[in-house]
Amino acid sequence: MTIPTHWQKSSFSGGGEGNDCLELATTSTCTPTTIHLRESDTPATHLTTTPTPLSHLLHHIKTGRLGTPLV
């Protein structure tokens, strides 16, 4: 798997010098494009997905349809 070298911070991260943000990177060496997500304070750990499942997750988050949170 190709690990990206250029990560982009979320526009919601505040823009300060702190590490409290979500970062995103893409690699287009695979089809479909692979999307990598990581928490800036633990950069060695990241999630890998593709556009369709990520779009579905974001839609469910925005509409509040994820169900009851796990405790």
Secondary structure as GFF3:
##gff-version 3
##sequence-region A 1 71
A	DSSP	beta_strand	8	9	.	.	.	ID=ss1
A	DSSP	beta_strand	22	27	.	.	.	ID=ss2
A	DSSP	beta_strand	34	39	.	.	.	ID=ss3
A	DSSP	beta_strand	46	49	.	.	.	ID=ss4
A	DSSP	alpha_helix	51	63	.	.	.	ID=ss5
###
